[in-house]
Every structure is written in C-alpha cells, then in structure tokens.
Amino acid sequence: MTSGVRQRRDDPDGPLARSDRVRHPAPLATVLAAVCACAHPANSVDVTAARAGGAVQRFAWQAWSPEVFARAAREHRFILVDGAAAWCHWCHVMDDTTYRDAQIGETLRDRFIAIRVDIDARPDIAERYGDWGWPATILLSPEAEELGKFRGYLPAERLREILSETVTAGAAAVAGPPGIAAPARTEALPWIAALAQRDLDKFYDDDHGGWGFRIKAPIGDNVIFELRRAAHGDAQAAARAALTLDRQRAILDPVWGGIYQYSVGGDWREPHFEKLITYQARNLEAYARGYAASRAPELLAAARGIAGYLDRFLSAPDGGFYTNQDADLGAHDGPRFVDGHVYYQRDDAGRRALGVPWIDTHVYARENAMAITALIALAEATGDPAPLGRARRAAERIARSHLGPEGEVWHDGERREGPLFLADHAELGLALVALAGATGDAGWLTRARAIAAVMDARLLDPATGAYFAQTVDKDAVGVFARRRQPLEDNVAAARLLAALARSTGDPALRAAAERTLAAVLSPEALDHQGSWLGAALLALDDIGAVPWTRDQ
C-alpha cells in the first residue's frame, strides 16, 4: 500500500502516459501508495479557467454503502466507481473539468450510480485498484461485476466514449474471477531472492539514481535494501544508495521539509507536490540509515527535514500523525486555486500569505505505524532521544484508539466497524516490535504478538498459507466479495513474523514467515513488481533467504 506507482511497473510508459481499458482483473501486486496518474493533455489543463466557466456538476456522488449497491441491482443501473484521494492533484482536475461536462453529468445521473471512494479510508479498494493509479475509474455491472478499468485523468471526450460503450456493451464485458499463481516452495526462496536482486539491478538508473526511468519515485525500501547489501561488502550497492539519496534530494521541499511524491521526466526535476505520510516514513528511514552508514551531514539534514515536516504539518495534538497534504492550494472548493507548481516555488512567508494546502486529518493505523518505525530508525542513527520519544507518543495514541482488546487493529480509530485489514496489523505489529527493542519495554512486544495472533485467527488462508487483505465483509457484493491475497501486505506480515521470531526465539514464527513468503512470491509476482522490489527483498533477508544470510 500503501508506496508508489501501482501498475505493471516495468511498463516504460507508466500511468502518466495513457488510460487503459482492460477486460481482465487487476494483478495482485500493489505498493504503499499510488501516484496520481494522468494522461495527456492533462498537463495543460487550467483548473482556474475551468472553474471560471461556470459549469456545474449535474449528478451527485454517492457514498460507498450496501444500500447503494442494492439500489443499482434493483434499478438495473450501471455503476461508476471513482477511486480518488483527497491529496490527488489530477483527481481535482477531473472534478473541475470532466465531471462538470453537461453530457457526462446527465448520463451519470440518468443511467448510472456514481460512487466516490476515498482510497486512504478504504485500503481494500486501494489495494484492488492501485494498478490503475488515482484517479481510477471503474465501471461495474448492476451486479457489481467489473466491466472496465481506466487509468488516470480522463478528459471529457474520453469519458463520454467510455460511458456510451458501457451502456451499449453491458454485461457482455464482465470479467471472471482472478486467478492465483502457484506459490513457490520455501526451499525456492533463496532462488527467488537472487532473481529479485537481479531484477532490482536491472531497473537501476545509473545516470540519475533511483529505480525506473520515466517516473522517478523515491522508493525508500529499495534504498534500505541496498544499504544492507553495502553492509555485506557490496561496493556497487553502496554507490547506488548514495547516488539515489543524493539525487532525490531534488524532490525534498527546501522550505517546509518533507518529500514530494514523485517526479516525471526521468531526472527528479519535475516533481508532483503531494506529500503522503507513507513516502515521508519510508524515506525518513532511508535517509536515517544512509546517514548511519556514511555519516554524511546532508543525509542527516534530509532526514531531520522530513521529521520536522511530520512534526509541523502532519502531527495531531494527541500524538498521532495525519495522512497527507494536498499538492495544490484551494483544491477542496477553496476560494482560490493555486497549482502546486506555482505554490511551492514560494518561500515560507509567500506560501502562508496564500494559505496552507489542505491536510487530511484522518489518523490511520498503517500510516502511523510506518512513521513510528521511521522515527525509531532516526533515533538509532543519531542517538537523539527526541525521535524515539515522538515514536513512543504516537504508539501510545494508536494503542489507545486503534488497538482492540484481543489485538485487533482498526484502520480508523474513530470508526471501529467493517472489515479489519492485514496491512494495519502487519505494519503496526512491526512498529511495536521495533519500539520494544528500542525502549526495552516488553509490553510493546506483547501487543505485537497479540496482533500476529489476530492475523492468524482472522486473516490466514490455510489453503495457500497466505493472508487475506481483509476479514470477510458481510456487505460486499460482486467482485468485492472475492477477497484477495496481495503480495505487499503479505510481505509486511512476513516481516512482522520474522521480527517476532528474532525477538522471542520462537522458530514457529520464522517458519510462518517463510510459509507466507513462499505463498505469494513467484517469478510472475516479481515480474509484476517491476522496480518496486525492496520490500520483498527486505522480507527475504529477514528470514535469511538472501545469500549472505543463509547460514544465520
């Protein structure tokens, strides 16, 4: 989840180049968070001019609910699902242009039910459709079976065609249920690790650092794995990590700190300005570990800049962390829209004179867990107790609000209802194991073991050895009633199990971690990950499957 471009990541065009109609289910692979995907001519859309034109939206968005899906089936209406994020620049552009088109508005009002879902609030939807970027446009039959999926910004003329085709083709385009690739055996995991390392090297950009060539996303897990390689004497890995951490400083905010989500153009010089806590966390950890390995002051400055941004902009008064900050000013129906490319060129006084871009103040378990883990890494790298204290405060807050009496983890502590999600359990458990090690407080380890027990009791699929992304949702219909076993969430779960095995000495936990990785890792799964291989490699290293650790 929630980390990077959710697509087939070796696609050289990527989500910034086109929108695709597909008649097959989405692949299983996803990453921490998806970039806003856009298709030309979106880069030239003027939101201010579009708003000034006076067009209004002629249909109403519906909230995701069982009643809405029941209504679609009862009235034989097609369904349009808009997978959007509150921070997403191109989601705002599509709202102000495409969805204000009169013909589209009338078609959606008369023939469809239009559902908007916040992908940060619904990790299950984010995982299922992350390959289609944000905004993702999903067309469903009245029975909620998939008809088509479209990537990124859709101009009005394109969406008109899509809606017309949907009405004409109807249920003839319904896709079947997804298949699951045969898992590898645990004995094959060292070979899988060698294959993943080869592929990671293939995607490295020797000229600009980072992995991938058209879109430059700061993939913190890749850097952290390269630093592990370097610690085992790999000079090339050390050089790759150093160059990447240096070059991607171009997408650090020099005024407020924090890291932008990605850059187009292939050289880190064309950033998109969303600031997601998942990116802050993984890159804070990467810069902290890079500093620990090199003692380079510029890496420490970058790490502290990200931590300072978290403190100043994404910190809740009670100790938790907020989710993200918008790329633009005024995108949420503000009095004035200022594109991020203009806004973030200003200094602090200039920015504040205009106002501060909207911040999503939801406090989610998975996202807070990542921040806790990263702050612990900064404390370990520097010996500074302040980041550790901040991590402990956030953990105490999440334990109060999101952690249930049996170890169940709620995504949103304000809404303890609906399904539980694997990603929240895995990431929070992993953070609490790290906190126990850093503080010496065994209570955190006890909580982490309870979380792992809930994963086994409520999310494990004994038939495959992998975990489902969520518990059974009694209200789900159609395609959403078929639970998935995503690679990234299972990788996080395996890392939790491996961390618990190291902390407790329990060999059964290590065996469970191996079982989980064997269930989801295969050459096909790695191929779909493209350059986003760091998390899987870290998990393989955690269980001793990477060649340098096989005898440990």
N, C-alpha and C positions, 0 to 999 in steps of 0.2 A: 503496500500500500503504500501507504500509503504512500513513493520515491520515484519521480522521473516520468519518462515518456512511456505510456502504456500502449505499445504497439508491437508489431514484429520489428524488433529493434535493429536488425541488420538491413532493413529497408532503407536504401540510400536517400529516398525522397522524404520519408518520415511524415508525420502528421501535418507539417507546415505546408505541404505541397498539394494535397488533394483531399477530397472527401470520397469515400468508397462505399458503394452499395455491395453488401455481401449477402449470400444466401446460405451461410453456414454459421454455426455458433461461434462465439468468440473463443480464441485459445485460452488455456488456463493461466498462462503467465501474466503477471502484473508486477508493478513495482510500487514504491512507497507513496508516490503521489504523481498524478499525471499532469503534464503541461497543458496549458490552454492550446488546443490545436486550431489552426486557422488555414484557410485556403485562399489563395489569391482570387479576387482582388481585395481581400480583407485589409491588407496592409495600407490601402489608400482610403479606407472608409473614414469619413469625418462625422463623428458622433454629434458634435455641436451643431453642424449643419442639418443633420437628420432630425435632431430634436426641434430645431427652429422651423422645420417644415410643417409642424403641427399635426402630423399623422398620429392616430391613436390606435391602441390595440383593441381589436374587435372581438376578442374571445377572452375567457377567464381561465387562468391556470387553476388546476385542481391539486389539492394535496394528495400525497400517496396514502391510500386507505383501502380497506376491504370493500367499503361501500362504493367507492368509485369504480373499482374493477367489476363489482357486481352490476353496477349500472351499465357499464359498457357491454357486458354479456346480455343483459336484459333488453337493451335498446339496440343491440347489434351495431354498435359504433366501433370504429377502429380507434386505436389508442396511439397517441404520440407521447413518448416519454422524453423529456428534456433533462439529460444528466448535466447539471450545472454546478458551479462552485461560486460562492459569494465573492471570492477574490479574483475571479476569472475575467480578464480583460475582454476576450473575444465572446464570452457569454453576454457581457454588457452590450457589446457592439451588435450582436444578433438581436438582442431585445429592442434596441433603439432603431434598427433598420428592418430586418427581415420580418420580425413578428409584428411590426406596425404596418406591414403591407396589407391593403384592404382585401385583396382576393384571398390571401393566406388566412387572414383573420376570419373571413366568412366561411371558408372551407373547414377550418378547425372548429368553429362554432357549430356548424350545421351537421358535419359528418364524423367528427372525431370527439374524443375526450382527450384533452391536453393535460398531462401531468408533469409537474416540475418537481424534481427531487434534488435535494442538497446532498452531494456525494460525500461531503465531510460528515454529515449526520448519519449517512447510511453506508457503512463500509461494505456491506454485501453488494450494493449496487455499484459502488466504486470498483470493487474487485471484478465484478461481472463484465463491466463495460469500459474499464480503464483503457483497453486497447484502442478505443475509439476517441481518446482524448476528451477534453472539455472545451466547448460543449459537445456532448454526444447526443445524437438524435436517433431514437429507437422507435421503429414502427411495429406495432403489435396488432394481431387479430383481436376481435372482440373477446376471444377466449384467452387472451394474453400469451399467445404464441408468437414468436419472432417472425416478422416479415422482412425486415431490413435494418441495417445499422449504418450510420453515416458519421464520418469523422469531421469534427471541427466546424468552423464557421461556414454557414450555408447562405449565400446571397438569396434574395427573394426569388429570383427566376429559377434557381435550382430547387428550392423547397417547393415551389409551385409544381414543378415536374414530378417531384417525389410523391407529393400528396395525391396528384392525379393518378400516377402509376399504382399507388397503394389501393386506391378506391377501385381501379379497373382490374388489377390482378387479384386482389383479395386474398383469400386463404390459400390459393394455389401456391403461394410462395413460402408457406410455413416451413421452417427448418425442423429437422429432427433433433432429438436429444444429443448432447455432446458425448463423444467417446473419450475414454481414458486410456492413455498409453500404458502398455505393460511396464510395471516398475522394474528397476534393476534389483539384483540381489545385493545383500550387504557386502559380499565378497568383491563385488564390482566397484565399490565406492572409490577406492584409490585410482582406478582407471578413469572413473567419472571425474575425479579431481584433476587428473592430468589433462583430460580433454578440456575441462573448463579453463585451466590455466592457459592452454594453447589458444583457446578462443579469446580469452581476455587480452592476450598479447596481440592477437590479430586486429583488434579494434582500437589499439592504442594509436594516438595521433602524435607521431614523432616531432612534428613541426610546432604544434600548439599545446601539447599536453592534453590530458583528458582522453576519454574514450568516446568514439564516434566523431563524425566529420562534418555533417551538415548542421547538426544541433549540438551545441556544447552545454551539456548539463553537468553540474558539479556532483558527481557520483561518489559520495563520501565513502561508502563501503568498499569501492574499488581501491581507493587510496589507502584505506586502513589495511586491506589485504596486502597491497604492495609493501607497506611498511613492515608487515610480518615477514614477507619474503626477504626484505632487506635485512631484517634482524637475523636471518639464517644465512647471511653472506651473499645475497644476490645483489650485485652492484647495479645491474640494469634496473631492477625493481626500485632500488633507492633513487636512481636518477629519474625514473618515471614519476615516482611520488613527488619528488622535489620540483620537477618542472610543472607538474599539474597544479600543485599547491601554489606555486608562484604565478602561473599564467591566469588561473581562475580568480586571482585577486581582482582582476578587472571587473568582475561582477559582484564585488563587495561594495556595499553602499559606503562611500567615504565620509558621509555626513552623519548618518544615524547608526551606522554599523548594520550587520546582518547581510545575508547573501541573497541575491536575486535568484529567480527560479531557473533560468536558462538563458542562453544566447543563441541567436540564429546567425547564419553567415559563416560559421566554422572557425571563428578566431576570437571569441569571447568579447567582441567589441559591440555587439548589438543586443544588449540584454532586454529581457522582458521582466517587468518590475514586481511581479507578485513575490511576496515573502511568506513562505509556508514554514510552519514550525518544524515539519519533518526535514526540510532541507537545512534549516538552521541547526537542528540537532546533529544530523549526520556529519555536517561539515565542521561544526564546532569540535566534534570528536576527532575528525580527521586532522584539523589544524593542531589540536592539542597533542595528539600522538605524533604528528610531524615535528612539533617543537620538542617533545620529549626525546625524539631520536636525533635531532640535529642541533638543538639549542639555538636555532635561527631566530633572531628577535622579530623579524617581520611575520613569522608564523605565529608567534605568541601574540603579536598585535592583532592579527586577524582573528585568532580565537577569542581574545578578550573583546574585540569589537562585536562579534556575534553574541557573546554572553551579555554584553552591555545592551545590545538591542533587545534581547529577551527581557532583561530587567526593566528597560524603559518603556517598551511598547507592547510586549506580549505577556506581562505579568498581571495576574488577578490580585486584588487586595488580600485575599485569604491564602495566597501562596501557590495557587495553581497557575497554569500557563494557558493563554488564549491560543487560538488555532492558526490564524494567519492575518495578513494585512493586504488590502487591495492594491492592485497595480496602478490605479488611477484615482484621482480625486473627483468626488461627485458622481460616481458611477451608480450609486444607490439612490437615484432620484434626488441628488443634491441640487442646490441652486445653480451650480456652475460645474461643468465637466472640464477637467484638465487631464489630458493624456499623460501617462507616466513618463513618456519620453521628454515631455516638457517639464513636468513637475520635478522630477528627480535630478534635473540639472541645477536646481536652485540650492542655495545654502540653507542653513537651518532657519534663519530669520525669514528668508524668502518663502520657504515652504510653509512655515507656521502662519505667515501673513495670509496665505490662501486657505489654510486649514489642513487637517491631518487626514490622510486617506482612511477609509473605513476599516475597522478591525473586527474580526469575527470573535466575539467574546465567549463562545462556547468553550467549555473545558472538557476535553475528551481524554479517555484513559490512555489509549495508544500513543497519542501525540505527547502527552505529559511524560509517559514512560521514556520515550526517546530523549526528551530534554533532560530527564533525570540521569540517564546513562551518560549523556554527553558531559554534563556538569561534573559528574564523578571523574570522568577522564581528564577534564581540565584541572581538577583538584590534584589528581595523582601526578599530572605532568609538571605542575608548578609548586606543589607543596603549600599552596594557598588554601586555608580552610574555608574561605568565603564561598567558593562554588559548591563545596560539599555541604555547607550549611543551607545553601539555597536548594540543593537537590533534596536534602532531608525534609525541608519545609514543604516542598511540592509533594513528596511521597506521603507525608503525614496528611496533607489535604486530600489527596486521591484515596488514601486508605479510608478516610472518614466518609467520603462522599460516593466513591465508585466501587468499593470492595464490600461484597456481601459476607454474611457470617460463615458460609461454607467455603469461601474462596472464590465465589463467582465475581466476575468483573463486568460492570455495566459500562457501556461506551459513554453514555452521558449520565452523570450522576443525578441530574435533575429529572431524568425520565427513566426510572427503573421499570421498564416494560419492554415487551417484544423480545426478539432473539438476543442471545449472547454471541459475541464474535470472538473467533480464535485470535485475531491479531491483537485485541486488547489484552487477552490473557497472556499470550506469549511475550509481548513487549513489556508489560508491567511485571510479570514474573522475572524476566531477565534483569530489569532495572533493580528490583528488590534484592536479587542475589548480589548484584554489584554493590548495592548500598550496605548490605550486611558485611561484605568483605571490607569495605572502606571504613565503616564505623565500628566494627566488632560487635554490633547489636544482632544477636541471633534471632530476635523477634522478626526481623525482616525476612530471614531465611525460612522461618516457619510459615510466614504468609505466602512466600513463593512456592513452597511445597504444596500448600493448600490449593493454590491456583492451578498447579500442574495436575493435582488430583481431579479438579473440576474438568479440566481439559479431557482427561481420560474418561471420566464418567459421562460427560455430556456431548463431547465432540468427536471422539475417536471412532473411526470406522474399522471394526475388526477385520472386515473382508479385505481391505487394502493395506492396513497399517498406517494410513494417513489420517489426518484430522479434517473434518468438515469446516468450512469457513464460518459457519454459524450453527446454532441449535435450530431445531425444527420451528418454522414459523407457521403456526396453525392458520394464519390468514392468507398465506401465499397461494397464488393460483398460477396456472400455466407454466411458463418457463421458470418462474421464480420459485416454484415448489420443488424444483430439482436442485438439491444442494450440490455445491462444488467443493473440490479439494485443491485449493490454489497453492502453487509452488511457494510463493513468497511467505505466506502465512505459516505454512508448514516448516519452512526453513527457520523462521523465528521460533516456532515451537521446538524444533530440534535443538536450537541453540540454548533455549531455556533448560531443556532436559540435560544437555551436556554440562551446562553450568552447575546445575544441581548435583550432577554426578561428581564433578570436581569438588564441590563444597562439602558433600556428605560422604563421599566414598562409596556410594551405592552403585554397584555395577549394573543393576537392573535399569537404572536411569540412563546410563550410557547405551545399553542395548536398545532401549526405547528410542533414543535419539538416532541411532543407526537405522532402526526399522523405519522411522519416519522419513529420513532422507532417501533410503532405498525405495520407498513407495512413490516419491514424487520426482526424483532425479533420473533422467534418462537422456541419451543423446538428443532426442527430439525436444525435450523440455529445455535443455541448454541452448539448442539452436534458436528456439523462440526467444530466449532471454537476450540475444544479441550481446551488446556490451555491458548489460546490467548483471554481471556475474559475481560481483564482490560478496554479496550476502551469502550466496550458496557456497562460495569458497571459504568464507569465514566459518560457516557451519561445518563444512567438511574438515577444516583444520581443527575445530573444536573437538571433534570426535577422533582425531588422529588419522584421518584418511588422506591428508596431503602428504606426499612422500617424505618430507623432512621430519614429520612427527609420527610416522607409522610405528616406531618402536617405543613410543611413550605410553 
